[in-house]
Amino acid sequence: MLQIRCKNNNVTKSFAEGSSLLDVYQEFAGDINLPYPVVSAKVNNASQGLKFRVYQNRDVEFLDAREGSGHRAYVRSLCFVLYKATQDVFPGSKLFVEHTISRGYYCNFKKKGATSTNARNEMLTNEDIDQLRQRMQEIIDLDMPFRRTEATTEEALRVFADRGFADKVKLIETSGQVYTDYYTLGDTVDYYYGPLVPSAGYLKVWGLEPYHDGMLLRVPDWNDPSRLAEYVDQPKTYEMFAEKTRWDIIMRLSNAGDVNKAVLKGHASELIQVSEALQEKKIVQIAEEIESRFHREQDPVRLVLITGPSSSGKTTFCKRLSIQLLACGLRPVSISTDDYFVNRVDTPKLPNGDYDFDNIETVEYSLLEDHLMRLMKGERVEVPEYNFTTGCREWNGKRIKLSNDTVLIIEGIHALNPLLTKNLPDSLKYKIYISALTSISLDDHNWIPVRDNRLLRRIIRDYNKGAFTARQTIAQWKNVCEAEDQWIFPYQETADAMFNSALNIEFAVLRTHAEIILATVPKNCPEYAEAHRLLKFIHYFIPVSDKEIPPTSIMREFVGGSSFKY
């Protein structure tokens, strides 16, 4: 017998060696007060599926779909059901689960025999989606079990190769694993890099709808898994992803296996150079568009507003855009919304008593707007500087006046919030939204969560600056994400231009920095689960040195070595 302590209620009970987490849950279920069905668990702070068997004394915490690893297990399982439906209804078809958007997951679909390489969905119809939706519901009603098989990597490669899974073959054979897990659902085989729910009957809340030229797989709301996440139309964000996909085609990359193969062939330097060139080309296009609007006779643009979520690279983007505006004959002057922070003692607080630094009320936006309106009228204005050491706004004699060739740049997480510029005409403004939107997938069915890119960047930057440990950064991340959902994402579709700061080879470079930092997170703390997941994830990428990353690259903002002063 072994001892299992349930962290949900801090009760310890005895179980037979080899008991599954499902068996353990049945014993604790009556004493666990979770409002939604349990879908996965953490064992000694590492995520596991409910079919995981326990052979030693362990701490176990059961999770519903509100928690990150529980939500991911639910969505992975739902993707497998969708994939099985495509094979049952359209044998030999191809499914591509690409990225999150509109609070769901964008999926491309290609029937067997489709010939176009650029329009993978050329034969997809609403009737096709209806058939897939019906088959998914049948699989769920049958409560088909997900079965996990652990095999040698050689055996797994044979299984994948026999089924034509070139994407999975490239991923597994370049990731250096000795053993590989794969899953079956009925007679359908697939690979997922994290646990699934025990059976399809767990998947009660979902939807499948046409979306642009593909499908949107809709999933439960993070805060209330009993209902679907509310749909949000994001046409500009969709186009930003589509643009990145076109760049991937140029570079012949679509998944981690492609990146690894290119690195093994000695093409890492070329990938870095092309990625940087494509980003610079986009910055030039934005600068030229601003110049064009600046010189129009009526309602010229004088104010550039730049925002994006944490660790998007806003500061470096601002500096690179300023250089290109100078090359266009304009004189950029920058103001940060941070300098208009209220004094720290006046900062709003979270329910737990911590300062809520992401709240719009941390910015004295009425003062900022007054200064902007006076600057637009040609007045000379003294602007404040925020002292982050003392937590006070200071007036140090910094004065700004706009000349005939000046464009004013405002950068900050609230820059697109209409409260900041509500009394300024929209014709004066050019709005830019920047984020790191990863288009590379692990394989056709394993997307990379868009927030993982930024979280890894932030962990590395915080650690290198001595600001926070990896554990502390991970602990703060949930609040950061909630603030982004409230204060940034609602305004991203109002942008005139969107810029994707992610590089195709980025995870290979981040691995060389993040690996040792993530390893510092103790196993006995809650943050270990996320550190363990990120470590497992970045190990799919062959590490690449950052020595050829240019000093002006956005990546330098996080890994160090930038030629810009921050």
VOVO-915980 format. One record per residue (C-alpha): x, y negated, z negated; residue in three letters; chain; residue number from 1. Coordinates in pm, whole numbers, plus 50000, padded with zeros to 5 digits. Last residue first. Example, Ala and Ser with C-alpha at 12.3 -4.5 7.8 and 13.67 -1.06 7.14 Angstrom:
<markes>
(marke (51367,50106,49286),SER,A,2) (marke (51230,50450,49220),ALA,A,1) 
</markes>
This chain:
<markes>
(marke (51638,44922,52254),TYR,A,566) (marke (51948,44839,52453),LYS,A,565) (marke (51963,45002,52796),PHE,A,564) (marke (52263,45205,52912),SER,A,563) (marke (52103,45513,52761),SER,A,562) (marke (52320,45783,52604),GLY,A,561) (marke (52059,45936,52377),GLY,A,560) (marke (51829,46238,52414),VAL,A,559) (marke (51506,46042,52375),PHE,A,558) (marke (51542,45709,52557),GLU,A,557) (marke (51791,45886,52784),ARG,A,556) (marke (51500,46084,52930),MET,A,555) (marke (51366,45764,53087),ILE,A,554) (marke (51679,45763,53300),SER,A,553) (marke (51899,45451,53306),THR,A,552) (marke (52211,45636,53186),PRO,A,551) (marke (52161,45894,53466),PRO,A,550) (marke (52104,46259,53359),ILE,A,549) (marke (52411,46442,53487),GLU,A,548) (marke (52553,46525,53144),LYS,A,547) (marke (52214,46642,53014),ASP,A,546) (marke (52322,47007,53014),SER,A,545) (marke (52074,47264,53144),VAL,A,544) (marke (51925,47547,52938),PRO,A,543) (marke (51744,47832,53121),ILE,A,542) (marke (51376,47782,53047),PHE,A,541) (marke (51150,48047,52892),TYR,A,540) (marke (51325,47979,52562),HIS,A,539) (marke (51140,47646,52554),ILE,A,538) (marke (50813,47825,52468),PHE,A,537) (marke (50940,48047,52190),LYS,A,536) (marke (51105,47749,52024),LEU,A,535) (marke (50787,47542,52062),LEU,A,534) (marke (50576,47817,51903),ARG,A,533) (marke (50817,47865,51612),HIS,A,532) (marke (50829,47490,51547),ALA,A,531) (marke (50449,47479,51553),GLU,A,530) (marke (50413,47766,51307),ALA,A,529) (marke (50701,47632,51093),TYR,A,528) (marke (50505,47316,51018),GLU,A,527) (marke (50311,47496,50744),PRO,A,526) (marke (50627,47547,50533),CYS,A,525) (marke (50797,47870,50422),ASN,A,524) (marke (50984,47934,50745),LYS,A,523) (marke (51192,47620,50702),PRO,A,522) (marke (51222,47384,51004),VAL,A,521) (marke (51594,47352,51086),THR,A,520) (marke (51564,47583,51389),ALA,A,519) (marke (51360,47314,51562),LEU,A,518) (marke (51667,47088,51567),ILE,A,517) (marke (51902,47356,51703),ILE,A,516) (marke (51671,47437,51992),GLU,A,515) (marke (51556,47083,52064),ALA,A,514) (marke (51875,46944,52219),HIS,A,513) (marke (51976,47208,52474),THR,A,512) (marke (51608,47293,52525),ARG,A,511) (marke (51532,46933,52626),LEU,A,510) (marke (51741,46977,52941),VAL,A,509) (marke (51558,47291,53058),ALA,A,508) (marke (51230,47130,52954),PHE,A,507) (marke (51304,46825,53172),GLU,A,506) (marke (51375,47003,53500),ILE,A,505) (marke (51055,46888,53666),ASN,A,504) (marke (51082,46541,53513),LEU,A,503) (marke (50795,46380,53321),ALA,A,502) (marke (50747,45999,53333),SER,A,501) (marke (50423,46001,53532),ASN,A,500) (marke (50320,45647,53621),PHE,A,499) (marke (49967,45522,53667),MET,A,498) (marke (49872,45201,53843),ALA,A,497) (marke (49574,44966,53829),ASP,A,496) (marke (49480,45102,53487),ALA,A,495) (marke (49116,45114,53372),THR,A,494) (marke (49131,45495,53361),GLU,A,493) (marke (49373,45481,53068),GLN,A,492) (marke (49133,45289,52843),TYR,A,491) (marke (48965,45567,52642),PRO,A,490) (marke (49305,45746,52621),PHE,A,489) (marke (49477,45484,52406),ILE,A,488) (marke (49297,45395,52080),TRP,A,487) (marke (49079,45687,51971),GLN,A,486) (marke (49233,45990,52141),ASP,A,485) (marke (49579,45843,52089),GLU,A,484) (marke (49506,45798,51718),ALA,A,483) (marke (49400,46162,51687),GLU,A,482) (marke (49720,46269,51861),CYS,A,481) (marke (49940,46066,51625),VAL,A,480) (marke (49752,46199,51322),ASN,A,479) (marke (49816,46557,51437),LYS,A,478) (marke (50182,46476,51510),TRP,A,477) (marke (50275,46356,51162),GLN,A,476) (marke (50358,46703,51025),ALA,A,475) (marke (50553,46786,51342),ILE,A,474) (marke (50764,46472,51297),THR,A,473) (marke (50824,46554,50930),GLN,A,472) (marke (50935,46911,51001),ARG,A,471) (marke (51165,46797,51281),ALA,A,470) (marke (51329,46559,51034),THR,A,469) (marke (51249,46190,51052),PHE,A,468) (marke (51424,45859,51118),ALA,A,467) (marke (51781,45986,51146),GLY,A,466) (marke (51798,45844,51497),LYS,A,465) (marke (51889,46183,51641),ASN,A,464) (marke (51604,46353,51452),TYR,A,463) (marke (51338,46102,51555),ASP,A,462) (marke (51453,46113,51920),ARG,A,461) (marke (51462,46494,51936),ILE,A,460) (marke (51124,46545,51767),ILE,A,459) (marke (50970,46270,51982),ARG,A,458) (marke (51086,46422,52309),ARG,A,457) (marke (50963,46766,52201),LEU,A,456) (marke (50623,46619,52110),LEU,A,455) (marke (50604,46433,52442),ARG,A,454) (marke (50654,46744,52651),ASN,A,453) (marke (50426,46950,52428),ASP,A,452) (marke (50141,46699,52474),ARG,A,451) (marke (50072,46808,52831),VAL,A,450) (marke (50017,47169,52727),PRO,A,449) (marke (50218,47387,52970),ILE,A,448) (marke (49993,47607,53182),TRP,A,447) (marke (50006,47985,53172),ASN,A,446) (marke (49787,48137,53446),HIS,A,445) (marke (49997,48072,53760),ASP,A,444) (marke (50326,48090,53570),ASP,A,443) (marke (50511,47884,53309),LEU,A,442) (marke (50354,47577,53466),SER,A,441) (marke (50521,47263,53611),ILE,A,440) (marke (50280,46970,53636),SER,A,439) (marke (50379,46810,53305),THR,A,438) (marke (50216,46475,53252),LEU,A,437) (marke (50454,46247,53062),ALA,A,436) (marke (50251,45927,53030),SER,A,435) (marke (50241,45573,53165),ILE,A,434) (marke (49940,45347,53220),TYR,A,433) (marke (49989,45019,53402),ILE,A,432) (marke (49750,44724,53413),LYS,A,431) (marke (49795,44419,53635),TYR,A,430) (marke (49614,44119,53490),LYS,A,429) (marke (49537,43770,53618),LEU,A,428) (marke (49231,43888,53816),SER,A,427) (marke (49089,44036,53495),ASP,A,426) (marke (49029,43680,53369),PRO,A,425) (marke (49157,43623,53012),LEU,A,424) (marke (48896,43604,52736),ASN,A,423) (marke (48904,43979,52655),LYS,A,422) (marke (49284,43997,52650),THR,A,421) (marke (49373,44189,52334),LEU,A,420) (marke (49022,44318,52264),LEU,A,419) (marke (49018,44482,52608),PRO,A,418) (marke (49256,44757,52487),ASN,A,417) (marke (49501,44802,52773),LEU,A,416) (marke (49804,44683,52572),ALA,A,415) (marke (49708,44878,52261),HIS,A,414) (marke (50000,45126,52267),ILE,A,413) (marke (50243,44847,52348),GLY,A,412) (marke (50403,44649,52629),GLU,A,411) (marke (50308,44300,52751),ILE,A,410) (marke (50497,44176,53058),ILE,A,409) (marke (50473,43810,53169),LEU,A,408) (marke (50552,43728,53532),VAL,A,407) (marke (50765,43422,53592),THR,A,406) (marke (50829,43259,53932),ASP,A,405) (marke (50647,42931,53867),ASN,A,404) (marke (50788,42903,53517),SER,A,403) (marke (50631,43053,53206),LEU,A,402) (marke (50733,42903,52872),LYS,A,401) (marke (50855,43108,52577),ILE,A,400) (marke (50996,43005,52241),ARG,A,399) (marke (51180,43213,51980),LYS,A,398) (marke (51227,42984,51679),GLY,A,397) (marke (51263,43258,51422),ASN,A,396) (marke (50903,43296,51307),TRP,A,395) (marke (50881,43622,51113),GLU,A,394) (marke (50616,43895,51079),ARG,A,393) (marke (50671,44107,50772),CYS,A,392) (marke (50737,44475,50699),GLY,A,391) (marke (51074,44396,50542),THR,A,390) (marke (51271,44646,50749),THR,A,389) (marke (51035,44639,51047),PHE,A,388) (marke (51087,44265,51090),ASN,A,387) (marke (50833,44155,51349),TYR,A,386) (marke (50928,43867,51577),GLU,A,385) (marke (50682,43584,51636),PRO,A,384) (marke (50623,43375,51950),VAL,A,383) (marke (50670,42999,51980),GLU,A,382) (marke (50474,42882,52282),VAL,A,381) (marke (50559,42641,52563),ARG,A,380) (marke (50244,42556,52756),GLU,A,379) (marke (50188,42641,53123),GLY,A,378) (marke (49816,42718,53100),LYS,A,377) (marke (49891,43091,53123),MET,A,376) (marke (50120,43051,52822),LEU,A,375) (marke (49836,42893,52623),ARG,A,374) (marke (49604,43181,52711),MET,A,373) (marke (49870,43436,52615),LEU,A,372) (marke (49938,43269,52282),HIS,A,371) (marke (49568,43265,52193),ASP,A,370) (marke (49543,43631,52298),GLU,A,369) (marke (49826,43726,52066),LEU,A,368) (marke (49674,43530,51777),LEU,A,367) (marke (49336,43699,51824),SER,A,366) (marke (49513,44035,51857),TYR,A,365) (marke (49658,44031,51510),GLU,A,364) (marke (49774,44389,51563),VAL,A,363) (marke (49741,44647,51284),THR,A,362) (marke (49364,44615,51342),GLU,A,361) (marke (49402,44821,51661),ILE,A,360) (marke (49483,45119,51439),ASN,A,359) (marke (49804,45305,51523),ASP,A,358) (marke (49991,45203,51206),PHE,A,357) (marke (49729,45360,50979),ASP,A,356) (marke (49916,45324,50648),TYR,A,355) (marke (49883,45625,50423),ASP,A,354) (marke (49606,45634,50159),GLY,A,353) (marke (49465,45977,50245),ASN,A,352) (marke (49161,45820,50415),PRO,A,351) (marke (49396,45627,50648),LEU,A,350) (marke (49494,45270,50570),LYS,A,349) (marke (49467,44939,50751),PRO,A,348) (marke (49782,44721,50747),THR,A,347) (marke (49763,44409,50527),ASP,A,346) (marke (50059,44509,50307),VAL,A,345) (marke (50258,44572,50624),ARG,A,344) (marke (50224,44217,50750),ASN,A,343) (marke (50002,44210,51057),VAL,A,342) (marke (50165,44334,51374),PHE,A,341) (marke (50208,44070,51643),TYR,A,340) (marke (50570,44162,51716),ASP,A,339) (marke (50456,44519,51786),ASP,A,338) (marke (50247,44388,52079),THR,A,337) (marke (50580,44354,52258),SER,A,336) (marke (50649,44052,52476),ILE,A,335) (marke (50851,44066,52797),SER,A,334) (marke (50952,43798,53049),VAL,A,333) (marke (50992,43901,53413),PRO,A,332) (marke (51141,43662,53670),ARG,A,331) (marke (51021,43748,54019),LEU,A,330) (marke (51237,43767,54332),GLY,A,329) (marke (51148,44126,54425),CYS,A,328) (marke (51482,44249,54289),ALA,A,327) (marke (51389,44081,53961),LEU,A,326) (marke (51066,44280,53968),LEU,A,325) (marke (51273,44595,54023),GLN,A,324) (marke (51486,44520,53716),ILE,A,323) (marke (51178,44445,53508),SER,A,322) (marke (51026,44779,53613),LEU,A,321) (marke (51337,44957,53486),ARG,A,320) (marke (51317,44777,53152),LYS,A,319) (marke (50947,44845,53108),CYS,A,318) (marke (50993,45210,53204),PHE,A,317) (marke (51262,45237,52938),THR,A,316) (marke (51025,45101,52672),THR,A,315) (marke (50721,45300,52784),LYS,A,314) (marke (50899,45636,52782),GLY,A,313) (marke (50592,45849,52717),SER,A,312) (marke (50706,45923,52363),SER,A,311) (marke (50375,45825,52201),SER,A,310) (marke (50085,45751,52435),PRO,A,309) (marke (50087,45495,52715),GLY,A,308) (marke (50062,45121,52769),THR,A,307) (marke (50181,44847,53001),ILE,A,306) (marke (50002,44516,53068),LEU,A,305) (marke (50145,44292,53343),VAL,A,304) (marke (50028,43929,53329),LEU,A,303) (marke (50069,43667,53604),ARG,A,302) (marke (49864,43819,53887),VAL,A,301) (marke (49755,43554,54137),PRO,A,300) (marke (49386,43452,54139),ASP,A,299) (marke (49369,43303,54487),GLN,A,298) (marke (49671,43238,54706),GLU,A,297) (marke (49827,43582,54669),ARG,A,296) (marke (50191,43568,54560),HIS,A,295) (marke (50160,43755,54229),PHE,A,294) (marke (49938,44020,54392),ARG,A,293) (marke (50210,44110,54641),SER,A,292) (marke (50480,44095,54375),GLU,A,291) (marke (50277,44329,54152),ILE,A,290) (marke (50237,44574,54441),GLU,A,289) (marke (50612,44551,54512),GLU,A,288) (marke (50690,44632,54148),ALA,A,287) (marke (50453,44930,54151),ILE,A,286) (marke (50609,45067,54470),GLN,A,285) (marke (50960,45018,54328),VAL,A,284) (marke (50860,45208,54013),ILE,A,283) (marke (50727,45493,54230),LYS,A,282) (marke (51052,45510,54428),LYS,A,281) (marke (51247,45512,54102),GLU,A,280) (marke (51045,45812,53985),GLN,A,279) (marke (51106,45997,54312),LEU,A,278) (marke (51478,45918,54293),ALA,A,277) (marke (51500,46045,53934),GLU,A,276) (marke (51336,46373,54031),SER,A,275) (marke (51562,46403,54338),VAL,A,274) (marke (51878,46348,54135),GLN,A,273) (marke (51779,46582,53853),ILE,A,272) (marke (51681,46859,54094),LEU,A,271) (marke (52009,46813,54285),GLU,A,270) (marke (52212,46846,53967),SER,A,269) (marke (52026,47161,53865),ALA,A,268) (marke (52083,47326,54206),HIS,A,267) (marke (52349,47578,54101),GLY,A,266) (marke (52168,47891,54219),LYS,A,265) (marke (52091,47986,53858),LEU,A,264) (marke (51933,47642,53809),VAL,A,263) (marke (51710,47686,54115),ALA,A,262) (marke (51600,48030,53994),LYS,A,261) (marke (51521,47885,53650),ASN,A,260) (marke (51312,47602,53795),VAL,A,259) (marke (51120,47844,54021),ASP,A,258) (marke (51059,48075,53725),GLY,A,257) (marke (50930,47782,53521),ALA,A,256) (marke (50655,47711,53774),ASN,A,255) (marke (50563,47514,54085),SER,A,254) (marke (50889,47404,54240),LEU,A,253) (marke (50979,47369,54607),ARG,A,252) (marke (51117,47015,54553),MET,A,251) (marke (50880,46855,54804),ILE,A,250) (marke (50603,47082,54677),ILE,A,249) (marke (50670,46963,54323),ASP,A,248) (marke (50642,46602,54442),TRP,A,247) (marke (50300,46684,54588),ARG,A,246) (marke (50204,46834,54251),THR,A,245) (marke (50312,46510,54083),LYS,A,244) (marke (50083,46315,54316),GLU,A,243) (marke (49796,46551,54234),ALA,A,242) (marke (49857,46500,53861),PHE,A,241) (marke (49841,46122,53909),MET,A,240) (marke (49532,46167,54129),GLU,A,239) (marke (49356,46357,53852),TYR,A,238) (marke (49448,46082,53607),THR,A,237) (marke (49290,45829,53842),LYS,A,236) (marke (48972,46037,53878),PRO,A,235) (marke (48926,46092,53504),GLN,A,234) (marke (48557,46162,53431),ASP,A,233) (marke (48509,46253,53066),VAL,A,232) (marke (48310,46568,52978),TYR,A,231) (marke (48230,46613,52609),GLU,A,230) (marke (48397,46917,52460),ALA,A,229) (marke (48146,47200,52460),LEU,A,228) (marke (47967,47286,52138),ARG,A,227) (marke (48011,47527,51846),SER,A,226) (marke (48383,47448,51841),PRO,A,225) (marke (48316,47118,51657),ASP,A,224) (marke (48635,46918,51603),ASN,A,223) (marke (48835,47056,51896),TRP,A,222) (marke (48530,47067,52126),ASP,A,221) (marke (48493,47403,52295),PRO,A,220) (marke (48617,47465,52652),VAL,A,219) (marke (48525,47368,53007),ARG,A,218) (marke (48699,47534,53300),LEU,A,217) (marke (48693,47271,53573),LEU,A,216) (marke (48707,47406,53927),MET,A,215) (marke (48881,47305,54248),GLY,A,214) (marke (48876,47037,54521),ASP,A,213) (marke (48733,46765,54294),HIS,A,212) (marke (48581,46960,54004),TYR,A,211) (marke (48312,47224,54051),PRO,A,210) (marke (48194,47360,53715),GLU,A,209) (marke (48270,47642,53474),LEU,A,208) (marke (48152,47625,53111),GLY,A,207) (marke (48246,47762,52770),TRP,A,206) (marke (48115,47838,52420),VAL,A,205) (marke (48051,48197,52312),LYS,A,204) (marke (48394,48348,52368),LEU,A,203) (marke (48427,48600,52082),TYR,A,202) (marke (48246,48857,52296),GLY,A,201) (marke (48553,48873,52523),ALA,A,200) (marke (48748,49078,52270),SER,A,199) (marke (49022,49057,52006),PRO,A,198) (marke (49112,48687,52063),VAL,A,197) (marke (49436,48630,52251),LEU,A,196) (marke (49792,48577,52128),PRO,A,195) (marke (50055,48364,52303),GLY,A,194) (marke (50276,48383,52612),TYR,A,193) (marke (50006,48529,52834),TYR,A,192) (marke (50047,48797,53102),TYR,A,191) (marke (49774,48965,53306),ASP,A,190) (marke (49636,49307,53400),VAL,A,189) (marke (49280,49380,53514),THR,A,188) (marke (49134,49730,53476),ASP,A,187) (marke (48917,49638,53177),GLY,A,186) (marke (49095,49340,53027),LEU,A,185) (marke (49464,49422,53006),THR,A,184) (marke (49743,49229,52838),TYR,A,183) (marke (50120,49205,52869),TYR,A,182) (marke (50397,49195,52612),ASP,A,181) (marke (50762,49188,52716),THR,A,180) (marke (51067,49351,52562),TYR,A,179) (marke (51434,49269,52619),VAL,A,178) (marke (51371,48903,52709),GLN,A,177) (marke (51624,48707,52915),GLY,A,176) (marke (51390,48440,53055),SER,A,175) (marke (51494,48479,53420),THR,A,174) (marke (51336,48821,53483),GLU,A,173) (marke (51019,48721,53299),ILE,A,172) (marke (50944,48396,53482),LEU,A,171) (marke (51037,48514,53831),LYS,A,170) (marke (50829,48833,53791),VAL,A,169) (marke (50539,48631,53651),LYS,A,168) (marke (50527,48402,53955),ASP,A,167) (marke (50572,48693,54198),ALA,A,166) (marke (50265,48865,54054),PHE,A,165) (marke (50203,49095,54353),GLY,A,164) (marke (50034,49370,54155),ARG,A,163) (marke (50318,49620,54188),ASP,A,162) (marke (50563,49340,54097),ALA,A,161) (marke (50380,49269,53770),PHE,A,160) (marke (50379,49632,53654),VAL,A,159) (marke (50741,49682,53767),ARG,A,158) (marke (50847,49367,53581),LEU,A,157) (marke (50671,49495,53269),ALA,A,156) (marke (50863,49825,53292),GLU,A,155) (marke (51197,49646,53325),GLU,A,154) (marke (51103,49407,53042),THR,A,153) (marke (51049,49703,52817),THR,A,152) (marke (50687,49735,52721),ALA,A,151) (marke (50449,49603,52456),GLU,A,150) (marke (50088,49647,52562),THR,A,149) (marke (49804,49425,52437),ARG,A,148) (marke (49439,49515,52494),ARG,A,147) (marke (49167,49252,52524),PHE,A,146) (marke (48835,49420,52452),PRO,A,145) (marke (48526,49379,52676),MET,A,144) (marke (48234,49233,52481),ASP,A,143) (marke (47991,49350,52752),LEU,A,142) (marke (47813,49012,52721),ASP,A,141) (marke (48149,48838,52771),ILE,A,140) (marke (48225,49032,53089),ILE,A,139) (marke (47872,48964,53218),GLU,A,138) (marke (47908,48593,53139),GLN,A,137) (marke (48230,48579,53337),MET,A,136) (marke (48060,48754,53630),ARG,A,135) (marke (47782,48493,53635),GLN,A,134) (marke (48029,48201,53624),ARG,A,133) (marke (48231,48353,53906),LEU,A,132) (marke (47920,48398,54119),GLN,A,131) (marke (47808,48040,54052),ASP,A,130) (marke (48158,47917,54140),ILE,A,129) (marke (48141,48097,54475),ASP,A,128) (marke (47795,47946,54538),GLU,A,127) (marke (47940,47601,54474),ASN,A,126) (marke (48191,47673,54748),THR,A,125) (marke (48563,47754,54766),LEU,A,124) (marke (48691,47821,55120),MET,A,123) (marke (48939,47534,55146),GLU,A,122) (marke (49042,47572,54781),ASN,A,121) (marke (49416,47613,54838),ARG,A,120) (marke (49429,47309,55058),ALA,A,119) (marke (49799,47252,55131),ASN,A,118) (marke (49908,47605,55216),THR,A,117) (marke (49606,47670,55438),SER,A,116) (marke (49556,48033,55543),THR,A,115) (marke (49282,48169,55320),ALA,A,114) (marke (49286,48547,55365),GLY,A,113) (marke (49231,48633,55001),LYS,A,112) (marke (49046,48347,54839),LYS,A,111) (marke (49240,48060,54685),LYS,A,110) (marke (49140,47894,54359),PHE,A,109) (marke (49274,47593,54177),ASN,A,108) (marke (49185,47542,53812),CYS,A,107) (marke (49169,47220,53608),TYR,A,106) (marke (49127,47284,53239),TYR,A,105) (marke (48880,47089,53024),GLY,A,104) (marke (48865,46765,52833),ARG,A,103) (marke (48849,46566,53160),SER,A,102) (marke (49194,46704,53238),ILE,A,101) (marke (49419,46982,53112),THR,A,100) (marke (49659,47145,53355),HIS,A,99) (marke (49712,47403,53629),GLU,A,98) (marke (49528,47731,53591),VAL,A,97) (marke (49597,47875,53939),PHE,A,96) (marke (49381,48166,54054),LEU,A,95) (marke (49461,48374,54362),LYS,A,94) (marke (49221,48610,54540),SER,A,93) (marke (49300,48977,54605),GLY,A,92) (marke (48951,49094,54513),PRO,A,91) (marke (48689,48814,54522),PHE,A,90) (marke (48413,48898,54272),VAL,A,89) (marke (48607,49134,54046),ASP,A,88) (marke (48942,48960,54092),GLN,A,87) (marke (48797,48611,54033),THR,A,86) (marke (48604,48740,53731),ALA,A,85) (marke (48921,48889,53583),LYS,A,84) (marke (49092,48550,53614),TYR,A,83) (marke (48801,48373,53447),LEU,A,82) (marke (48805,48623,53159),VAL,A,81) (marke (49181,48573,53128),PHE,A,80) (marke (49134,48195,53119),CYS,A,79) (marke (48880,48236,52837),LEU,A,78) (marke (49132,48438,52639),SER,A,77) (marke (49393,48166,52684),ARG,A,76) (marke (49137,47905,52574),VAL,A,75) (marke (49046,48089,52252),TYR,A,74) (marke (49410,48160,52161),ALA,A,73) (marke (49492,47792,52223),ARG,A,72) (marke (49211,47678,51995),HIS,A,71) (marke (49327,47909,51718),GLY,A,70) (marke (49687,47793,51756),SER,A,69) (marke (49581,47428,51729),GLY,A,68) (marke (49322,47455,51453),GLU,A,67) (marke (48961,47374,51536),ARG,A,66) (marke (48910,47714,51701),ALA,A,65) (marke (48895,47901,51370),ASP,A,64) (marke (49195,48013,51169),LEU,A,63) (marke (49275,48279,50909),PHE,A,62) (marke (49581,48225,50690),GLU,A,61) (marke (49789,48530,50596),VAL,A,60) (marke (50081,48557,50353),ASP,A,59) (marke (50257,48892,50390),ARG,A,58) (marke (50375,49206,50214),ASN,A,57) (marke (50501,49446,50480),GLN,A,56) (marke (50357,49661,50760),TYR,A,55) (marke (50084,49433,50897),VAL,A,54) (marke (49913,49499,51228),ARG,A,53) (marke (49823,49224,51478),PHE,A,52) (marke (49473,49277,51621),LYS,A,51) (marke (49365,48933,51495),LEU,A,50) (marke (49626,48763,51712),GLY,A,49) (marke (49931,48605,51553),GLN,A,48) (marke (50066,48255,51488),SER,A,47) (marke (50368,48226,51257),ALA,A,46) (marke (50329,48067,50911),ASN,A,45) (marke (50399,48390,50721),ASN,A,44) (marke (50119,48543,50928),VAL,A,43) (marke (49902,48275,51086),LYS,A,42) (marke (49562,48381,51213),ALA,A,41) (marke (49329,48400,51513),SER,A,40) (marke (48965,48357,51621),VAL,A,39) (marke (48770,48311,51296),VAL,A,38) (marke (48411,48198,51362),PRO,A,37) (marke (48318,47843,51253),TYR,A,36) (marke (48231,47682,50918),PRO,A,35) (marke (48522,47847,50731),LEU,A,34) (marke (48461,47923,50362),ASN,A,33) (marke (48660,48239,50302),ILE,A,32) (marke (48532,48444,50006),ASP,A,31) (marke (48297,48677,50193),GLY,A,30) (marke (48547,48723,50474),ALA,A,29) (marke (48834,48847,50255),PHE,A,28) (marke (48792,49222,50300),GLU,A,27) (marke (48676,49194,50660),GLN,A,26) (marke (48969,48961,50730),TYR,A,25) (marke (49222,49226,50631),VAL,A,24) (marke (49072,49481,50868),ASP,A,23) (marke (49073,49222,51149),LEU,A,22) (marke (49433,49138,51056),LEU,A,21) (marke (49513,49499,51132),SER,A,20) (marke (49618,49742,50860),SER,A,19) (marke (49950,49916,50927),GLY,A,18) (marke (50031,49983,50562),GLU,A,17) (marke (49711,50022,50363),ALA,A,16) (marke (49587,49708,50195),PHE,A,15) (marke (49605,49552,49847),SER,A,14) (marke (49453,49211,49772),LYS,A,13) (marke (49582,48861,49688),THR,A,12) (marke (49354,48553,49664),VAL,A,11) (marke (49475,48200,49749),ASN,A,10) (marke (49140,48116,49915),ASN,A,9) (marke (49242,48033,50274),ASN,A,8) (marke (49601,48136,50199),LYS,A,7) (marke (49503,48503,50186),CYS,A,6) (marke (49779,48691,50004),ARG,A,5) (marke (49833,49041,50138),ILE,A,4) (marke (50000,49304,49920),GLN,A,3) (marke (50108,49642,50057),LEU,A,2) (marke (50000,50000,50000),MET,A,1) 
</markes>
